[in-house]
Amino acid sequence: MALASLDPMHQFKVKTVATIQAGPLDLSITNVVVSMWVAIGVAMVLLLMATRKTNLIPGRGQSIAEITYEFIADMIRSTAGNEGLRFFPFVFALFIFVLATNMLGMVPGFFTVTSQVVITASLAVTVFFTVIGFGFYKNGLGFFKLFTPSGMHWAALIFIVPIELLSFFSRPISHSLRLFANMLGGHTVLKVFAGFIVTIGSMGGLAALGAIGPFVFTIALLALEFLVAFLQAYVFAILTCIYLNDALHPGH
C-alpha cells in the first residue's frame, strides 16, 4: 500500500465505487464519475449562490460571476465575432467543466478527470461534430470553402486541399491530447517530487534535511499546476471558439 501511494501513476487508476450491471451494459460508478459529479455540483452551487441576488453594486460572488461571463463573452467576440455569441452557453459550459474538474483534481482524494484521454477526447469530438453540423446547417455546401482558400490557383489547390483536410480532421486529436497531456504530466511530476519528500524524510537524522529541497520545489510546482489548470481550461475554450468561427465563416 505504501509503495502504491508513492507510485506517481497510481493516482490515475480508475476504481469502481459502485457496481451497476444492466444486462450487457456495465453502468458502474467509478472515481472518475464521482469526481465529475462533485465538480459539476460545486460549480453549479457557486454560480447559483453568486447570481441568486443581483445588486447594482455587486458583491464578491456576483463580481466573480460577472467577470467570468464577460471573460467568455469577450473570448467569443474576439475569435468568432458577435455572431458567435449564440454558442455562449456551449463554450461557457465547456470552460466551467474543464476548469472545475482541473481545480478539483488538485484536491487530495479527488480524481483528475481531465487526465483521462477518453474524457478530453469526448469533449473534443463534441466540439468537432458541432462545428461540422452547424457549418453545413448555416452554409450548406459552402462549408467546403474552409478547405479551399480564396484567391488560390486551381493547380495549388491539388496540394492545399489535402493539407487543409488533414489539418481539420486532426483537430480533435490535438484538442484532446493537449489538455490530457498537460494535466497528466503536471500531476505526475508533482507526485514524483512529493515522493522524494517522503523517501528522503524517512531516512532520519541529518539526511532528512535533504527533503527541504524537494518540499520547496513541490510548493512551487503546486502553484504552477494551479495556473496550468486555469490556462488549460482557457486554451480548450478559445480553441473551441476558433473552430466555431470556421463554422460561422468558412471562407478564408
C-alpha positions in Angstrom: 0.0 0.0 0.0 2.9 2.4 0.9 4.6 1.6 -2.4 1.4 2.3 -4.3 1.0 5.7 -2.6 4.5 6.6 -3.9 3.8 5.4 -7.4 3.2 8.6 -9.5 0.8 6.8 -11.8 -1.3 5.3 -9.0 -3.3 8.5 -8.8 -4.6 7.9 -12.3 -6.0 4.4 -11.6 -9.7 4.2 -12.3 -11.5 2.4 -9.4 -15.1 1.2 -9.2 -17.1 2.8 -6.4 -20.4 1.0 -7.0 -21.0 -1.8 -9.4 -24.2 -1.5 -11.5 -24.9 -4.0 -14.2 -27.9 -3.5 -16.6 -27.9 -6.6 -18.7 -24.9 -6.5 -21.0 -24.2 -2.8 -20.0 -21.7 -2.0 -17.3 -23.1 1.2 -15.7 -20.7 1.0 -12.7 -19.9 4.3 -10.9 -16.1 5.0 -10.8 -14.0 7.6 -9.0 -13.9 9.4 -12.4 -17.7 9.7 -12.4 -17.8 10.8 -8.7 -15.2 13.5 -9.3 -17.2 14.8 -12.3 -20.4 14.9 -10.3 -18.7 16.8 -7.4 -17.0 19.2 -9.8 -20.3 20.0 -11.6 -22.2 20.2 -8.4 -19.7 22.6 -6.8 -19.6 24.8 -9.9 -23.5 24.9 -10.1 -23.8 25.8 -6.4 -21.2 28.5 -6.6 -22.8 30.0 -9.7 -26.3 29.9 -8.2 -25.1 31.5 -5.0 -23.3 34.2 -6.9 -26.3 35.1 -9.0 -29.1 34.4 -6.5 -29.3 38.1 -5.6 -28.1 40.6 -8.2 -27.3 44.1 -6.9 -26.3 47.3 -8.6 -23.1 47.3 -6.6 -22.1 43.6 -6.9 -20.7 41.7 -4.0 -17.6 39.4 -4.3 -19.5 36.4 -5.6 -21.5 38.4 -8.1 -18.4 40.2 -9.3 -16.6 36.9 -10.0 -19.6 35.6 -11.9 -19.9 38.8 -14.0 -16.1 38.7 -14.7 -16.4 35.1 -15.8 -19.4 35.9 -18.0 -17.6 38.8 -19.7 -14.4 36.8 -20.0 -16.1 34.1 -22.0 -18.2 36.6 -24.0 -15.1 38.7 -24.9 -13.3 35.5 -25.9 -16.1 34.5 -28.3 -16.4 38.0 -29.7 -12.6 38.3 -30.4 -12.5 35.0 -32.2 -15.9 34.4 -33.8 -17.5 37.9 -33.7 -20.8 38.8 -32.3 -22.5 36.1 -34.3 -20.6 33.6 -32.3 -22.4 34.6 -29.1 -25.1 32.1 -30.0 -22.6 29.5 -28.8 -22.0 31.2 -25.5 -23.8 28.6 -23.3 -21.8 25.8 -25.1 -18.4 27.5 -24.6 -19.3 28.6 -21.1 -20.3 25.1 -20.1 -17.1 23.6 -21.6 -14.9 26.2 -19.8 -16.5 25.8 -16.4 -16.5 22.0 -16.7 -12.8 21.8 -17.6 -11.8 24.5 -15.0 -13.9 22.8 -12.2 -12.5 19.3 -12.9 -9.0 20.6 -13.2 -9.2 22.5 -9.9 -10.9 19.7 -8.1 -8.1 17.4 -9.3 -5.8 19.5 -7.2 -7.6 18.5 -4.0 -6.2 15.3 -2.4 -8.6 12.4 -2.6 -10.3 13.5 -5.8 -9.6 12.2 -9.3 -8.1 14.5 -12.0 -10.8 13.8 -14.6 -9.0 15.6 -17.5 -6.1 13.2 -17.0 -8.2 10.6 -18.8 -7.9 10.8 -22.6 -11.4 9.3 -23.0 -12.9 12.4 -21.2 -10.9 15.0 -23.1 -11.5 13.1 -26.4 -15.2 13.1 -25.8 -15.2 16.9 -25.3 -13.1 17.4 -28.4 -15.2 15.2 -30.5 -18.3 17.0 -29.3 -16.8 20.3 -30.5 -15.7 18.8 -33.7 -19.2 17.5 -34.7 -20.8 20.7 -33.5 -18.6 22.6 -36.0 -19.4 20.2 -38.8 -23.1 20.1 -38.1 -23.6 23.8 -37.7 -21.2 24.5 -40.6 -23.4 22.6 -43.0 -26.6 23.9 -41.4 -25.6 27.5 -41.9 -23.5 27.4 -45.1 -24.7 24.2 -46.9 -22.0 23.1 -49.4 -20.4 26.5 -48.9 -18.8 25.0 -45.8 -16.3 23.3 -48.1 -14.8 26.8 -48.7 -13.0 26.0 -45.4 -10.7 23.7 -47.4 -10.2 25.9 -50.4 -8.5 29.2 -49.6 -9.8 32.1 -51.7 -7.5 33.5 -54.4 -5.6 30.2 -54.7 -4.8 29.0 -58.2 -6.6 25.7 -59.0 -3.3 23.9 -59.5 -2.2 24.8 -56.0 -5.4 23.5 -54.6 -4.4 20.0 -55.5 -1.8 20.2 -52.7 -3.6 22.7 -50.4 -6.9 20.8 -50.1 -5.4 17.6 -48.7 -3.3 19.6 -46.2 -6.4 21.5 -45.1 -8.4 18.3 -44.8 -5.7 16.6 -42.7 -5.4 19.7 -40.5 -9.2 19.8 -40.0 -9.6 16.1 -39.1 -6.6 16.2 -36.8 -8.2 18.9 -34.7 -10.0 16.5 -32.2 -6.7 14.7 -31.6 -4.7 17.9 -30.8 -7.6 19.4 -29.0 -7.9 16.5 -26.6 -4.3 15.5 -26.3 -3.2 19.0 -25.3 -5.4 19.0 -22.2 -4.8 15.4 -21.4 -1.0 15.5 -21.6 -0.7 18.8 -19.6 -2.8 17.5 -16.7 -1.3 14.0 -16.7 2.3 15.3 -17.0 1.8 18.1 -14.4 0.3 15.8 -11.8 2.9 13.1 -12.4 5.8 15.5 -11.8 4.1 16.9 -8.7 3.7 13.3 -7.3 7.3 12.4 -8.1 8.7 15.3 -6.1 6.2 14.7 -3.3 7.5 11.1 -3.2 11.1 12.5 -2.8 10.0 14.3 0.3 8.6 11.1 1.9 11.6 8.9 0.8 14.3 11.4 1.9 12.5 12.4 5.0 12.2 8.8 6.1 16.0 8.4 6.2 16.1 10.2 9.5 19.0 12.2 11.0 20.8 14.9 9.0 19.9 13.1 5.8 16.2 14.0 6.4 17.2 17.7 5.9 17.6 16.9 2.2 13.8 16.7 2.0 13.7 20.5 2.3 14.7 21.0 -1.3 12.0 18.8 -2.8 9.5 20.3 -0.4 10.2 23.8 -1.6 10.2 22.7 -5.2 6.9 20.9 -4.7 5.2 24.0 -3.3 6.4 25.9 -6.4 5.1 23.2 -8.7 1.8 23.2 -6.8 1.4 26.9 -7.5 2.4 26.4 -11.2 -0.1 23.5 -11.5 -3.0 25.7 -10.3 -2.0 28.2 -13.0 -1.8 25.4 -15.6 -5.3 24.1 -14.5 -6.7 27.5 -15.4 -4.7 28.0 -18.6 -5.7 24.6 -20.0 -9.4 25.5 -19.4 -8.8 28.8 -21.2 -6.9 27.1 -24.1 -9.5 24.5 -24.6 -12.3 27.1 -24.7 -10.5 29.5 -27.0 -9.6 26.7 -29.5 -13.3 25.8 -29.4 -14.2 29.4 -30.3 -11.7 29.4 -33.2 -13.1 26.2 -34.6 -16.7 27.5 -34.2 -15.6 30.6 -36.2 -14.8 28.2 -39.1 -18.4 27.0 -39.0 -19.7 30.6 -39.0 -17.3 32.0 -41.6 -15.8 29.1 -43.6 -14.3 31.4 -46.3 -10.6 32.3 -45.7 
